[in-house]
Amino acid sequence: MKSMTCKQLGGACDVEFKANSFEEISEMSKQHGMEMFQKKDQAHLDAMHKMRTRMSSPDSKAMIKWMTSKKAEFDALPHLDL
């Protein structure tokens, strides 16, 4: 199991997610983002705007590069001793 924060995943806070795969941790981050969107949390709304900008970039590879770098960051993390 590994751990990343909302900020490490492009978000706005220090909420920590723990998962065995990058896909799992990405889904947790997505769910958290939806909760913060519903709460209209401005810091998270700003982070979501940055993500949307990245996704709609004329450089179609920008989002892929970003996701690849985040997965590599996850993969490089040490496993947690639970």
N, C-alpha and C positions, 0 to 999 in steps of 0.2 A: 504494500500500500504506500502511496505517495501523497504529498500534500502541496497544494498551491492556493494562493489567495485570489480573491476577486481582482485585486489590482494586477497581479501577475498575469491574469487572463484577460487583461484589457478593461477591467471594470474600475470601480471607484472606491472600494472599501477593503478592509482587512479581514472580511469573512473568509474563513478557511474551509476548503473542500478537500476531502480525502477520498481517494479512489485507487483502483488497481490498474486502470488504463486511462489514456488520454481521452478516449471517447467518453468514458464515464464522467470524468472531471469536466469535460466540455458541456455535457448535458446538465450537470449540477449547476454550472455557471449560467447556462441558458435559463434554467428554471429560476435561479436567483435574480437574474436580470428581468425576467417577466414580473416577478414579485415587486421589484423596485420600480418598474415601469408603472404598475398598477398603483403604487403608493406615490407616484409622481416625484420620486427622489431626484432632485435636480442634478446632483453629482453623477448619478447613474445615467440620467437622460443625456447628459453631456458626453459621457463615455460611449453611449449607444450611437450618438450622432457621429462621433469619430469612426466608429465601426462601420456605420452606413456609408460614410464618405470613402473609407478604404474599400468597401465592397463595390462601390460604384465608380471607382477610379478608372480613368481611361487606360491605365496600365492594368489590364485584366489579371495580371499575375501578382498584383500587390497583396490581395487577400490570401492567395495560395502561399506566397512567401511568408506572410505573417503567421498563418496556421502551421506551416512547416517549422518555423522557428519556435513557436510555442510548444509543439509536440517534442521537438528536440530538447527544449528546456525541461519538460516533464520527464522525458526519458533519462536525462542526466541527473535527476534528483535521486538522493539516496532513499532506499526503502525505510519506512518507519518501523521502529520496534514497538509493537503494541502489546 
